[in-house]
Amino acid sequence: MADQQPTAVVIDAHVMQFLADSRRAAADGLTWAEFGGLMTALCRLCIETLDRVKTLSGPEKKAIALVAVAALFDAVAGKCVPLAAWPAWALLRPALRAFVLALASGAIESMIPMVRSST
């Protein structure tokens, strides 16, 4: 499969499996450092998978990766928040989500050369 371009179904399956694994890992709670590790691993997975797609432009690939990171945030970021902090989380969540997506955007740009040189 290394020479074949992944299809949207294959890409979606990879991301959905990653999200399912992340939900299981976060079942008993998660630290923000662990969330950062998950985000980095997901960005790497997206770069490795989407880099083989020749029919999409770079910005389109990045947008798909950011949608995946947003799905990760929505799925598990709440597990990083102690129960007592949930009232503040309700207020801060939208801003923190935007911040995480901005971080992921920069991380993707920084990781592309490293991922390409290692594959």
Buried (B, 14 or more C-beta within 10 A) or exposed (E): EEEEBBEEEBBEEBBEEBBEEBEEBBEEEBEEEBBBEBBBBBBBBBBBBBBBBEEBEEEEBBEBBBEBBBBBBEBBBEBBBEEEEEEEBEEEBEEBBEEBBEBBBEBBEEBBEEBEEEE
